[in-house]
Amino acid sequence: MDIKIVDWAEYIHSDPNILVGKPVVKGTRLSVEFLLRLFAAGWTESQVLENYPGLSRQSLRAVFAFAAETAREDEFFVLSRAA
């Protein structure tokens, strides 16, 4: 199975003058982190697109492609939650 992943660099960028350099969808002030948190909270793609009309399906795919690529980094941190 050939998986075609969107080129996130077409849709995601970082600018120190926008949200202190956090990666955002180009043309918006919507950070990758914010959008991922919406999905983690149970929002659907349709809800996100309806509430943020400046986004497209491709830009949302780019958010996930960016997250997938950054998760592949060689350095990982052990996360724990305080009880």
TADAZI-V201712 format. One record per residue. N is the residue number from 0. RES is the residue in one small letter. SS is DSSP state (2 for helix, 1 for strand, 0 for the rest). PSI is psi as a letter, one per 30 degrees, with the letter a starting at -180 (* if undefined). OMEGA is omega in degrees with one decimal (none if undefined). Layout:
# TADAZI-V201712
N_RES_SS_PSI_OMEGA ; N_RES_SS_PSI_OMEGA
This chain:
# TADAZI-V201712
0_m_0_k_179.6 ; 1_d_0_j_-179.4 ; 2_i_0_k_178.2 ; 3_k_0_j_-179.3 ; 4_i_0_k_179.9 ; 5_v_0_k_176.5 ; 6_d_0_j_-174.0 ; 7_w_2_f_-177.5 ; 8_a_2_f_176.1 ; 9_e_2_f_-172.2 ; 10_y_0_f_-174.6 ; 11_i_1_k_174.5 ; 12_h_1_l_179.9 ; 13_s_0_k_179.8 ; 14_d_0_k_-177.8 ; 15_p_0_f_179.0 ; 16_n_0_f_178.8 ; 17_i_0_j_179.0 ; 18_l_2_h_177.1 ; 19_v_2_h_175.1 ; 20_g_2_g_176.6 ; 21_k_0_k_175.8 ; 22_p_0_k_-179.8 ; 23_v_1_l_171.8 ; 24_v_1_k_-178.9 ; 25_k_0_k_178.6 ; 26_g_0_g_179.1 ; 27_t_0_l_170.3 ; 28_r_0_g_-179.7 ; 29_l_0_j_-177.6 ; 30_s_1_l_174.4 ; 31_v_2_e_-179.5 ; 32_e_2_e_-179.4 ; 33_f_2_e_-178.1 ; 34_l_2_e_177.2 ; 35_l_2_e_178.0 ; 36_r_2_e_175.9 ; 37_l_2_e_179.1 ; 38_f_2_e_178.2 ; 39_a_2_f_179.2 ; 40_a_0_f_175.7 ; 41_g_0_g_177.2 ; 42_w_0_k_175.6 ; 43_t_0_l_176.3 ; 44_e_2_e_-180.0 ; 45_s_2_e_179.1 ; 46_q_2_e_180.0 ; 47_v_2_e_-178.9 ; 48_l_2_e_179.2 ; 49_e_2_e_-177.1 ; 50_n_2_f_-179.4 ; 51_y_0_i_-173.6 ; 52_p_0_f_176.4 ; 53_g_0_f_179.6 ; 54_l_0_l_174.9 ; 55_s_0_l_176.4 ; 56_r_2_e_180.0 ; 57_q_2_e_179.8 ; 58_s_2_e_175.9 ; 59_l_2_e_175.2 ; 60_r_2_e_178.6 ; 61_a_2_e_176.4 ; 62_v_2_e_179.8 ; 63_f_2_e_177.5 ; 64_a_2_e_177.6 ; 65_f_2_e_179.5 ; 66_a_2_e_179.6 ; 67_a_2_e_-179.2 ; 68_e_2_e_-179.5 ; 69_t_2_f_176.8 ; 70_a_2_f_178.8 ; 71_r_0_f_-177.9 ; 72_e_0_l_-176.7 ; 73_d_0_f_-176.3 ; 74_e_0_k_179.7 ; 75_f_0_l_179.3 ; 76_f_0_k_176.0 ; 77_v_0_k_-178.0 ; 78_l_0_k_174.8 ; 79_s_0_l_178.8 ; 80_r_0_k_176.7 ; 81_a_0_k_-179.1 ; 82_a_0_*_none
